[in-house]
Amino acid sequence: MSRNDIRLRRKMMTSRRIERHKDYDSLMSRYQKGSWARRMIKWVIVLIVILLAVYLAFFIL
């Protein structure tokens, strides 16, 4: 079995995967909640970096 065959077998549609995708709305709502959290974490990190840069610029120099 080649690597490509193994990859294709992993991606095969199983009965469980079919059931999960039948309820597409709940699947997307779970994804949206997770992506919102990731976006908020990114914004908090950016804000901390900007505040740190401003602090260093005014108080160290």
PDB file with SEQRES, HELIX, SHEET and CRYST1 records, atoms N, CA, C and O in Angstrom:
SEQRES   1 A   61  MET SER ARG ASN ASP ILE ARG LEU ARG ARG LYS MET MET          
SEQRES   2 A   61  THR SER ARG ARG ILE GLU ARG HIS LYS ASP TYR ASP SER          
SEQRES   3 A   61  LEU MET SER ARG TYR GLN LYS GLY SER TRP ALA ARG ARG          
SEQRES   4 A   61  MET ILE LYS TRP VAL ILE VAL LEU ILE VAL ILE LEU LEU          
SEQRES   5 A   61  ALA VAL TYR LEU ALA PHE PHE ILE LEU                          
HELIX    1 AA1 ARG A    3  ARG A   10  1                                   8    
HELIX    2 AA2 SER A   15  LYS A   22  1                                   8    
HELIX    3 AA3 TYR A   24  PHE A   59  1                                  36    
CRYST1    1.000    1.000    1.000  90.00  90.00  90.00 P 1           1          
ATOM      1  N   MET A   1       0.836  -1.177   0.000  1.00  0.00           N  
ATOM      2  CA  MET A   1       0.000   0.000   0.000  1.00  0.00           C  
ATOM      3  C   MET A   1       0.884   1.245   0.000  1.00  0.00           C  
ATOM      4  O   MET A   1       1.776   1.377   0.838  1.00  0.00           O  
ATOM      5  N   SER A   2       0.642   2.134  -0.917  1.00  0.00           N  
ATOM      6  CA  SER A   2       1.461   3.349  -0.998  1.00  0.00           C  
ATOM      7  C   SER A   2       0.945   4.403  -0.020  1.00  0.00           C  
ATOM      8  O   SER A   2      -0.110   4.252   0.596  1.00  0.00           O  
ATOM      9  N   ARG A   3       1.717   5.462   0.096  1.00  0.00           N  
ATOM     10  CA  ARG A   3       1.325   6.540   1.015  1.00  0.00           C  
ATOM     11  C   ARG A   3       0.019   7.180   0.578  1.00  0.00           C  
ATOM     12  O   ARG A   3      -0.811   7.560   1.403  1.00  0.00           O  
ATOM     13  N   ASN A   4      -0.151   7.294  -0.739  1.00  0.00           N  
ATOM     14  CA  ASN A   4      -1.371   7.909  -1.252  1.00  0.00           C  
ATOM     15  C   ASN A   4      -2.593   7.060  -0.910  1.00  0.00           C  
ATOM     16  O   ASN A   4      -3.644   7.602  -0.568  1.00  0.00           O  
ATOM     17  N   ASP A   5      -2.468   5.733  -0.998  1.00  0.00           N  
ATOM     18  CA  ASP A   5      -3.586   4.848  -0.654  1.00  0.00           C  
ATOM     19  C   ASP A   5      -3.961   4.987   0.814  1.00  0.00           C  
ATOM     20  O   ASP A   5      -5.141   5.009   1.164  1.00  0.00           O  
ATOM     21  N   ILE A   6      -2.962   5.079   1.656  1.00  0.00           N  
ATOM     22  CA  ILE A   6      -3.235   5.238   3.087  1.00  0.00           C  
ATOM     23  C   ILE A   6      -3.952   6.555   3.336  1.00  0.00           C  
ATOM     24  O   ILE A   6      -4.899   6.601   4.121  1.00  0.00           O  
ATOM     25  N   ARG A   7      -3.519   7.625   2.683  1.00  0.00           N  
ATOM     26  CA  ARG A   7      -4.161   8.927   2.847  1.00  0.00           C  
ATOM     27  C   ARG A   7      -5.605   8.878   2.368  1.00  0.00           C  
ATOM     28  O   ARG A   7      -6.492   9.440   3.010  1.00  0.00           O  
ATOM     29  N   LEU A   8      -5.844   8.210   1.246  1.00  0.00           N  
ATOM     30  CA  LEU A   8      -7.207   8.109   0.732  1.00  0.00           C  
ATOM     31  C   LEU A   8      -8.093   7.281   1.655  1.00  0.00           C  
ATOM     32  O   LEU A   8      -9.269   7.603   1.830  1.00  0.00           O  
ATOM     33  N   ARG A   9      -7.548   6.217   2.250  1.00  0.00           N  
ATOM     34  CA  ARG A   9      -8.349   5.420   3.176  1.00  0.00           C  
ATOM     35  C   ARG A   9      -8.730   6.225   4.404  1.00  0.00           C  
ATOM     36  O   ARG A   9      -9.831   6.068   4.931  1.00  0.00           O  
ATOM     37  N   ARG A  10      -7.834   7.084   4.863  1.00  0.00           N  
ATOM     38  CA  ARG A  10      -8.138   7.917   6.028  1.00  0.00           C  
ATOM     39  C   ARG A  10      -9.252   8.904   5.722  1.00  0.00           C  
ATOM     40  O   ARG A  10     -10.046   9.235   6.602  1.00  0.00           O  
ATOM     41  N   LYS A  11      -9.319   9.375   4.486  1.00  0.00           N  
ATOM     42  CA  LYS A  11     -10.310  10.381   4.098  1.00  0.00           C  
ATOM     43  C   LYS A  11     -11.632   9.763   3.663  1.00  0.00           C  
ATOM     44  O   LYS A  11     -12.566  10.498   3.341  1.00  0.00           O  
ATOM     45  N   MET A  12     -11.743   8.432   3.642  1.00  0.00           N  
ATOM     46  CA  MET A  12     -12.975   7.789   3.189  1.00  0.00           C  
ATOM     47  C   MET A  12     -14.152   8.210   4.059  1.00  0.00           C  
ATOM     48  O   MET A  12     -14.005   8.473   5.253  1.00  0.00           O  
ATOM     49  N   MET A  13     -15.302   8.266   3.440  1.00  0.00           N  
ATOM     50  CA  MET A  13     -16.497   8.617   4.181  1.00  0.00           C  
ATOM     51  C   MET A  13     -16.992   7.410   4.957  1.00  0.00           C  
ATOM     52  O   MET A  13     -17.381   6.399   4.372  1.00  0.00           O  
ATOM     53  N   THR A  14     -16.975   7.522   6.261  1.00  0.00           N  
ATOM     54  CA  THR A  14     -17.500   6.467   7.116  1.00  0.00           C  
ATOM     55  C   THR A  14     -18.923   6.833   7.502  1.00  0.00           C  
ATOM     56  O   THR A  14     -19.371   7.953   7.253  1.00  0.00           O  
ATOM     57  N   SER A  15     -19.621   5.911   8.098  1.00  0.00           N  
ATOM     58  CA  SER A  15     -21.000   6.197   8.496  1.00  0.00           C  
ATOM     59  C   SER A  15     -21.038   7.300   9.550  1.00  0.00           C  
ATOM     60  O   SER A  15     -21.961   8.114   9.565  1.00  0.00           O  
ATOM     61  N   ARG A  16     -20.039   7.328  10.430  1.00  0.00           N  
ATOM     62  CA  ARG A  16     -19.997   8.368  11.464  1.00  0.00           C  
ATOM     63  C   ARG A  16     -19.769   9.739  10.833  1.00  0.00           C  
ATOM     64  O   ARG A  16     -20.409  10.717  11.219  1.00  0.00           O  
ATOM     65  N   ARG A  17     -18.872   9.808   9.876  1.00  0.00           N  
ATOM     66  CA  ARG A  17     -18.598  11.082   9.208  1.00  0.00           C  
ATOM     67  C   ARG A  17     -19.815  11.560   8.428  1.00  0.00           C  
ATOM     68  O   ARG A  17     -20.103  12.756   8.398  1.00  0.00           O  
ATOM     69  N   ILE A  18     -20.529  10.631   7.797  1.00  0.00           N  
ATOM     70  CA  ILE A  18     -21.742  10.997   7.069  1.00  0.00           C  
ATOM     71  C   ILE A  18     -22.777  11.569   8.032  1.00  0.00           C  
ATOM     72  O   ILE A  18     -23.413  12.577   7.724  1.00  0.00           O  
ATOM     73  N   GLU A  19     -22.953  10.940   9.196  1.00  0.00           N  
ATOM     74  CA  GLU A  19     -23.913  11.430  10.190  1.00  0.00           C  
ATOM     75  C   GLU A  19     -23.538  12.830  10.676  1.00  0.00           C  
ATOM     76  O   GLU A  19     -24.408  13.682  10.853  1.00  0.00           O  
ATOM     77  N   ARG A  20     -22.258  13.062  10.889  1.00  0.00           N  
ATOM     78  CA  ARG A  20     -21.825  14.376  11.365  1.00  0.00           C  
ATOM     79  C   ARG A  20     -22.111  15.455  10.332  1.00  0.00           C  
ATOM     80  O   ARG A  20     -22.483  16.573  10.690  1.00  0.00           O  
ATOM     81  N   HIS A  21     -21.942  15.134   9.058  1.00  0.00           N  
ATOM     82  CA  HIS A  21     -22.131  16.140   8.025  1.00  0.00           C  
ATOM     83  C   HIS A  21     -23.584  16.311   7.610  1.00  0.00           C  
ATOM     84  O   HIS A  21     -23.917  17.269   6.913  1.00  0.00           O  
ATOM     85  N   LYS A  22     -24.449  15.401   8.028  1.00  0.00           N  
ATOM     86  CA  LYS A  22     -25.876  15.605   7.771  1.00  0.00           C  
ATOM     87  C   LYS A  22     -26.386  16.779   8.591  1.00  0.00           C  
ATOM     88  O   LYS A  22     -27.245  17.533   8.134  1.00  0.00           O  
ATOM     89  N   ASP A  23     -25.864  16.935   9.786  1.00  0.00           N  
ATOM     90  CA  ASP A  23     -26.253  18.044  10.647  1.00  0.00           C  
ATOM     91  C   ASP A  23     -25.234  19.172  10.474  1.00  0.00           C  
ATOM     92  O   ASP A  23     -24.503  19.512  11.404  1.00  0.00           O  
ATOM     93  N   TYR A  24     -25.197  19.736   9.286  1.00  0.00           N  
ATOM     94  CA  TYR A  24     -24.181  20.711   8.904  1.00  0.00           C  
ATOM     95  C   TYR A  24     -24.265  21.993   9.723  1.00  0.00           C  
ATOM     96  O   TYR A  24     -23.237  22.605  10.013  1.00  0.00           O  
ATOM     97  N   ASP A  25     -25.469  22.407  10.099  1.00  0.00           N  
ATOM     98  CA  ASP A  25     -25.628  23.651  10.860  1.00  0.00           C  
ATOM     99  C   ASP A  25     -24.926  23.581  12.211  1.00  0.00           C  
ATOM    100  O   ASP A  25     -24.238  24.524  12.601  1.00  0.00           O  
ATOM    101  N   SER A  26     -25.093  22.473  12.925  1.00  0.00           N  
ATOM    102  CA  SER A  26     -24.439  22.372  14.231  1.00  0.00           C  
ATOM    103  C   SER A  26     -22.928  22.240  14.064  1.00  0.00           C  
ATOM    104  O   SER A  26     -22.162  22.734  14.891  1.00  0.00           O  
ATOM    105  N   LEU A  27     -22.502  21.574  12.992  1.00  0.00           N  
ATOM    106  CA  LEU A  27     -21.074  21.442  12.720  1.00  0.00           C  
ATOM    107  C   LEU A  27     -20.457  22.821  12.482  1.00  0.00           C  
ATOM    108  O   LEU A  27     -19.384  23.121  13.004  1.00  0.00           O  
ATOM    109  N   MET A  28     -21.134  23.655  11.696  1.00  0.00           N  
ATOM    110  CA  MET A  28     -20.623  24.994  11.419  1.00  0.00           C  
ATOM    111  C   MET A  28     -20.695  25.891  12.645  1.00  0.00           C  
ATOM    112  O   MET A  28     -19.816  26.729  12.840  1.00  0.00           O  
ATOM    113  N   SER A  29     -21.711  25.737  13.467  1.00  0.00           N  
ATOM    114  CA  SER A  29     -21.796  26.579  14.664  1.00  0.00           C  
ATOM    115  C   SER A  29     -20.671  26.241  15.630  1.00  0.00           C  
ATOM    116  O   SER A  29     -20.123  27.139  16.270  1.00  0.00           O  
ATOM    117  N   ARG A  30     -20.311  24.954  15.751  1.00  0.00           N  
ATOM    118  CA  ARG A  30     -19.183  24.588  16.600  1.00  0.00           C  
ATOM    119  C   ARG A  30     -17.887  25.161  16.046  1.00  0.00           C  
ATOM    120  O   ARG A  30     -17.033  25.617  16.806  1.00  0.00           O  
ATOM    121  N   TYR A  31     -17.735  25.140  14.719  1.00  0.00           N  
ATOM    122  CA  TYR A  31     -16.533  25.700  14.101  1.00  0.00           C  
ATOM    123  C   TYR A  31     -16.474  27.200  14.323  1.00  0.00           C  
ATOM    124  O   TYR A  31     -15.408  27.741  14.619  1.00  0.00           O  
ATOM    125  N   GLN A  32     -17.610  27.881  14.182  1.00  0.00           N  
ATOM    126  CA  GLN A  32     -17.657  29.338  14.347  1.00  0.00           C  
ATOM    127  C   GLN A  32     -17.253  29.727  15.767  1.00  0.00           C  
ATOM    128  O   GLN A  32     -16.514  30.694  15.955  1.00  0.00           O  
ATOM    129  N   LYS A  33     -17.726  28.991  16.761  1.00  0.00           N  
ATOM    130  CA  LYS A  33     -17.375  29.306  18.145  1.00  0.00           C  
ATOM    131  C   LYS A  33     -15.877  29.171  18.356  1.00  0.00           C  
ATOM    132  O   LYS A  33     -15.268  30.012  19.017  1.00  0.00           O  
ATOM    133  N   GLY A  34     -15.288  28.145  17.816  1.00  0.00           N  
ATOM    134  CA  GLY A  34     -13.855  27.941  17.952  1.00  0.00           C  
ATOM    135  C   GLY A  34     -13.059  28.997  17.224  1.00  0.00           C  
ATOM    136  O   GLY A  34     -12.029  29.454  17.720  1.00  0.00           O  
ATOM    137  N   SER A  35     -13.526  29.394  16.046  1.00  0.00           N  
ATOM    138  CA  SER A  35     -12.788  30.397  15.293  1.00  0.00           C  
ATOM    139  C   SER A  35     -12.911  31.760  15.978  1.00  0.00           C  
ATOM    140  O   SER A  35     -11.978  32.560  15.912  1.00  0.00           O  
ATOM    141  N   TRP A  36     -14.043  32.043  16.636  1.00  0.00           N  
ATOM    142  CA  TRP A  36     -14.193  33.304  17.352  1.00  0.00           C  
ATOM    143  C   TRP A  36     -13.179  33.379  18.482  1.00  0.00           C  
ATOM    144  O   TRP A  36     -12.557  34.418  18.699  1.00  0.00           O  
ATOM    145  N   ALA A  37     -13.017  32.285  19.193  1.00  0.00           N  
ATOM    146  CA  ALA A  37     -12.065  32.261  20.307  1.00  0.00           C  
ATOM    147  C   ALA A  37     -10.641  32.462  19.803  1.00  0.00           C  
ATOM    148  O   ALA A  37      -9.863  33.195  20.415  1.00  0.00           O  
ATOM    149  N   ARG A  38     -10.298  31.820  18.697  1.00  0.00           N  
ATOM    150  CA  ARG A  38      -8.951  31.994  18.141  1.00  0.00           C  
ATOM    151  C   ARG A  38      -8.726  33.436  17.695  1.00  0.00           C  
ATOM    152  O   ARG A  38      -7.648  33.994  17.902  1.00  0.00           O  
ATOM    153  N   ARG A  39      -9.742  34.035  17.085  1.00  0.00           N  
ATOM    154  CA  ARG A  39      -9.608  35.434  16.665  1.00  0.00           C  
ATOM    155  C   ARG A  39      -9.403  36.352  17.860  1.00  0.00           C  
ATOM    156  O   ARG A  39      -8.575  37.262  17.806  1.00  0.00           O  
ATOM    157  N   MET A  40     -10.144  36.125  18.933  1.00  0.00           N  
ATOM    158  CA  MET A  40     -10.015  36.969  20.116  1.00  0.00           C  
ATOM    159  C   MET A  40      -8.636  36.807  20.752  1.00  0.00           C  
ATOM    160  O   MET A  40      -8.049  37.789  21.207  1.00  0.00           O  
ATOM    161  N   ILE A  41      -8.118  35.597  20.789  1.00  0.00           N  
ATOM    162  CA  ILE A  41      -6.778  35.375  21.341  1.00  0.00           C  
ATOM    163  C   ILE A  41      -5.744  36.115  20.507  1.00  0.00           C  
ATOM    164  O   ILE A  41      -4.822  36.715  21.060  1.00  0.00           O  
ATOM    165  N   LYS A  42      -5.882  36.083  19.182  1.00  0.00           N  
ATOM    166  CA  LYS A  42      -4.943  36.806  18.312  1.00  0.00           C  
ATOM    167  C   LYS A  42      -5.000  38.307  18.579  1.00  0.00           C  
ATOM    168  O   LYS A  42      -3.962  38.967  18.645  1.00  0.00           O  
ATOM    169  N   TRP A  43      -6.215  38.851  18.733  1.00  0.00           N  
ATOM    170  CA  TRP A  43      -6.343  40.283  18.984  1.00  0.00           C  
ATOM    171  C   TRP A  43      -5.740  40.674  20.332  1.00  0.00           C  
ATOM    172  O   TRP A  43      -5.117  41.729  20.450  1.00  0.00           O  
ATOM    173  N   VAL A  44      -5.919  39.838  21.337  1.00  0.00           N  
ATOM    174  CA  VAL A  44      -5.341  40.121  22.652  1.00  0.00           C  
ATOM    175  C   VAL A  44      -3.821  40.116  22.570  1.00  0.00           C  
ATOM    176  O   VAL A  44      -3.168  40.977  23.160  1.00  0.00           O  
ATOM    177  N   ILE A  45      -3.253  39.164  21.851  1.00  0.00           N  
ATOM    178  CA  ILE A  45      -1.800  39.109  21.702  1.00  0.00           C  
ATOM    179  C   ILE A  45      -1.283  40.335  20.964  1.00  0.00           C  
ATOM    180  O   ILE A  45      -0.265  40.909  21.352  1.00  0.00           O  
ATOM    181  N   VAL A  46      -1.975  40.740  19.906  1.00  0.00           N  
ATOM    182  CA  VAL A  46      -1.566  41.937  19.165  1.00  0.00           C  
ATOM    183  C   VAL A  46      -1.631  43.167  20.063  1.00  0.00           C  
ATOM    184  O   VAL A  46      -0.729  44.004  20.037  1.00  0.00           O  
ATOM    185  N   LEU A  47      -2.689  43.278  20.852  1.00  0.00           N  
ATOM    186  CA  LEU A  47      -2.833  44.410  21.755  1.00  0.00           C  
ATOM    187  C   LEU A  47      -1.705  44.438  22.787  1.00  0.00           C  
ATOM    188  O   LEU A  47      -1.164  45.505  23.081  1.00  0.00           O  
ATOM    189  N   ILE A  48      -1.350  43.293  23.331  1.00  0.00           N  
ATOM    190  CA  ILE A  48      -0.262  43.223  24.308  1.00  0.00           C  
ATOM    191  C   ILE A  48       1.061  43.637  23.669  1.00  0.00           C  
ATOM    192  O   ILE A  48       1.846  44.356  24.287  1.00  0.00           O  
ATOM    193  N   VAL A  49       1.314  43.196  22.445  1.00  0.00           N  
ATOM    194  CA  VAL A  49       2.553  43.563  21.755  1.00  0.00           C  
ATOM    195  C   VAL A  49       2.610  45.063  21.504  1.00  0.00           C  
ATOM    196  O   VAL A  49       3.659  45.680  21.687  1.00  0.00           O  
ATOM    197  N   ILE A  50       1.499  45.655  21.088  1.00  0.00           N  
ATOM    198  CA  ILE A  50       1.470  47.098  20.837  1.00  0.00           C  
ATOM    199  C   ILE A  50       1.692  47.863  22.139  1.00  0.00           C  
ATOM    200  O   ILE A  50       2.480  48.809  22.168  1.00  0.00           O  
ATOM    201  N   LEU A  51       1.013  47.471  23.211  1.00  0.00           N  
ATOM    202  CA  LEU A  51       1.194  48.154  24.495  1.00  0.00           C  
ATOM    203  C   LEU A  51       2.617  48.015  25.012  1.00  0.00           C  
ATOM    204  O   LEU A  51       3.164  48.957  25.585  1.00  0.00           O  
ATOM    205  N   LEU A  52       3.215  46.858  24.816  1.00  0.00           N  
ATOM    206  CA  LEU A  52       4.597  46.640  25.219  1.00  0.00           C  
ATOM    207  C   LEU A  52       5.548  47.523  24.410  1.00  0.00           C  
ATOM    208  O   LEU A  52       6.503  48.073  24.958  1.00  0.00           O  
ATOM    209  N   ALA A  53       5.291  47.657  23.116  1.00  0.00           N  
ATOM    210  CA  ALA A  53       6.129  48.509  22.267  1.00  0.00           C  
ATOM    211  C   ALA A  53       6.012  49.970  22.689  1.00  0.00           C  
ATOM    212  O   ALA A  53       7.017  50.680  22.735  1.00  0.00           O  
ATOM    213  N   VAL A  54       4.804  50.425  22.995  1.00  0.00           N  
ATOM    214  CA  VAL A  54       4.605  51.809  23.439  1.00  0.00           C  
ATOM    215  C   VAL A  54       5.298  52.027  24.775  1.00  0.00           C  
ATOM    216  O   VAL A  54       5.947  53.054  24.974  1.00  0.00           O  
ATOM    217  N   TYR A  55       5.171  51.090  25.680  1.00  0.00           N  
ATOM    218  CA  TYR A  55       5.825  51.198  26.990  1.00  0.00           C  
ATOM    219  C   TYR A  55       7.334  51.286  26.830  1.00  0.00           C  
ATOM    220  O   TYR A  55       7.983  52.134  27.442  1.00  0.00           O  
ATOM    221  N   LEU A  56       7.883  50.418  26.015  1.00  0.00           N  
ATOM    222  CA  LEU A  56       9.335  50.430  25.810  1.00  0.00           C  
ATOM    223  C   LEU A  56       9.802  51.709  25.122  1.00  0.00           C  
ATOM    224  O   LEU A  56      10.885  52.211  25.419  1.00  0.00           O  
ATOM    225  N   ALA A  57       9.003  52.231  24.216  1.00  0.00           N  
ATOM    226  CA  ALA A  57       9.391  53.432  23.489  1.00  0.00           C  
ATOM    227  C   ALA A  57       9.404  54.659  24.417  1.00  0.00           C  
ATOM    228  O   ALA A  57      10.286  55.507  24.291  1.00  0.00           O  
ATOM    229  N   PHE A  58       8.464  54.763  25.325  1.00  0.00           N  
ATOM    230  CA  PHE A  58       8.378  55.955  26.177  1.00  0.00           C  
ATOM    231  C   PHE A  58       9.246  55.878  27.424  1.00  0.00           C  
ATOM    232  O   PHE A  58       9.830  56.882  27.832  1.00  0.00           O  
ATOM    233  N   PHE A  59       9.339  54.720  28.024  1.00  0.00           N  
ATOM    234  CA  PHE A  59      10.000  54.658  29.325  1.00  0.00           C  
ATOM    235  C   PHE A  59      11.465  54.204  29.262  1.00  0.00           C  
ATOM    236  O   PHE A  59      12.221  54.447  30.203  1.00  0.00           O  
ATOM    237  N   ILE A  60      11.861  53.572  28.206  1.00  0.00           N  
ATOM    238  CA  ILE A  60      13.244  53.122  28.118  1.00  0.00           C  
ATOM    239  C   ILE A  60      14.082  54.130  27.359  1.00  0.00           C  
ATOM    240  O   ILE A  60      15.232  54.381  27.720  1.00  0.00           O  
ATOM    241  N   LEU A  61      13.517  54.708  26.313  1.00  0.00           N  
ATOM    242  CA  LEU A  61      14.295  55.660  25.515  1.00  0.00           C  
ATOM    243  C   LEU A  61      14.187  57.001  26.108  1.00  0.00           C  
ATOM    244  O   LEU A  61      14.769  57.954  25.590  1.00  0.00           O  
TER     245      LEU A  61                                                      
END                                                                             
